[in-house]
Amino acid sequence: MNCDIRSFQQVRTAFEMINGQRNLCMCKKLEQTRLSRRALTYFVFVGAFHVLLEPSLPTLLKNKGYPVERIL
Protein backbone atom coordinates (compact mmCIF):
# COMPACT_ATOMS: atom_id res chain seq x y z
CA MET A 1 0.00 0.00 0.00
CA ASN A 2 1.45 3.34 -1.07
CA CYS A 3 0.49 6.12 1.36
CA ASP A 4 2.70 9.08 0.52
CA ILE A 5 1.83 12.63 1.49
CA ARG A 6 1.01 13.67 -2.09
CA SER A 7 -1.65 10.97 -2.34
CA PHE A 8 -3.16 12.11 0.94
CA GLN A 9 -3.16 15.74 -0.17
CA GLN A 10 -4.81 14.85 -3.48
CA VAL A 11 -7.53 12.88 -1.74
CA ARG A 12 -8.08 15.68 0.78
CA THR A 13 -8.29 18.31 -1.98
CA ALA A 14 -10.79 16.22 -3.94
CA PHE A 15 -12.89 15.54 -0.85
CA GLU A 16 -12.89 19.22 0.17
CA MET A 17 -14.08 20.17 -3.32
CA ILE A 18 -16.90 17.60 -3.28
CA ASN A 19 -17.88 18.40 0.31
CA GLY A 20 -17.76 22.15 -0.41
CA GLN A 21 -20.20 21.74 -3.30
CA ARG A 22 -22.49 19.64 -1.12
CA ASN A 23 -22.38 22.27 1.63
CA LEU A 24 -23.27 25.03 -0.84
CA CYS A 25 -26.28 22.98 -2.00
CA MET A 26 -27.29 22.16 1.59
CA CYS A 27 -27.05 25.81 2.58
CA LYS A 28 -29.28 26.81 -0.33
CA LYS A 29 -31.82 24.10 0.56
CA LEU A 30 -31.87 25.15 4.24
CA GLU A 31 -32.45 28.75 3.20
CA GLN A 32 -35.33 27.71 0.92
CA THR A 33 -36.84 25.64 3.73
CA ARG A 34 -36.60 28.54 6.18
CA LEU A 35 -38.24 30.93 3.73
CA SER A 36 -41.07 28.54 2.91
CA ARG A 37 -41.91 27.48 6.48
CA ARG A 38 -41.30 30.66 8.48
CA ALA A 39 -40.32 28.88 11.70
CA LEU A 40 -38.24 30.90 14.13
CA THR A 41 -35.82 28.15 15.13
CA TYR A 42 -34.44 25.13 13.31
CA PHE A 43 -32.37 22.24 14.60
CA VAL A 44 -30.10 20.93 11.87
CA PHE A 45 -27.98 17.83 12.40
CA VAL A 46 -25.13 17.19 9.96
CA GLY A 47 -22.16 14.85 9.78
CA ALA A 48 -18.68 15.81 10.95
CA PHE A 49 -17.20 16.65 7.55
CA HIS A 50 -19.91 19.27 6.95
CA VAL A 51 -18.62 21.07 10.05
CA LEU A 52 -14.87 20.41 9.91
CA LEU A 53 -13.92 21.10 6.29
CA GLU A 54 -14.24 24.55 4.74
CA PRO A 55 -16.41 25.85 3.36
CA SER A 56 -18.31 24.38 6.31
CA LEU A 57 -22.06 24.54 6.59
CA PRO A 58 -21.93 26.66 9.78
CA THR A 59 -19.57 29.13 8.10
CA LEU A 60 -21.78 29.42 5.02
CA LEU A 61 -24.88 30.03 7.17
CA LYS A 62 -23.08 32.58 9.39
CA ASN A 63 -21.90 34.43 6.28
CA LYS A 64 -25.54 34.73 5.22
CA GLY A 65 -26.42 36.28 8.57
CA TYR A 66 -28.01 33.29 10.28
CA PRO A 67 -27.25 32.67 13.95
CA VAL A 68 -25.47 29.34 14.32
CA GLU A 69 -24.94 27.56 17.62
CA ARG A 70 -22.86 24.44 17.97
CA ILE A 71 -24.23 21.91 20.43
CA LEU A 72 -21.76 19.32 21.70
N, C-alpha and C positions, 0 to 999 in steps of 0.2 A: 504494500500500500504506500503510495507516494503522497505525503502530506507536507509539501513545502509551503512556505509563507505566501508565495505568489498564488498558489491554488486557493488558499484560504481567503486571500484578499479578493480574488475574482468571484468566488462564491458569495462573499459578503456584499460586494458591490452589486451583483446581480440580485441578491435577495433584497437589498435596500431599495433598489429600483422597483422591483415587483411590489414590495410592501408599501412603498411610497405611493404608487399608483392606487393600490387598494385603499389606503388611508384617505386619499383625495376623494375617491368614489364614496367611501363610507361617510366622510364629512358632509359631502353634498346630500347624501340620502338622509342623514340625521337632520340636516337643516330643512329639507323638504318635509320631513315628518313633523318637526317642530312647527313649521308654518301651517301645516294642514290640520293639526290637532289642537293647537293653542294651549297646551298644558303648561303650567308654570315650572314644573320640575320634572326632569327625566333621570332615570338611573340607567346608565349604559355600561354593560360589562363587555370587555374585549380581552383578547389574548395578549400575552406579554409582549410579543414583537410589535404590536400596534402602539405600545406605550414606550418601548425602549429605543426603537430605531427611528431616526428622523427621516422624513417629516412624520412625527408621531401624531396620532389622532388628538391627544390633548393639546399639543402645540397648535395644530391647525384650527381647532375650535377656539382656543384662546385668542389667536390672531384675528378671528372673526368677531371677537367681542363677547363670546359666551363665557360665563363663569364655569370653571372646571375645578372639581375637588377630587383629589385622589383618596380613596378609602383603602386602607391596608388591612 
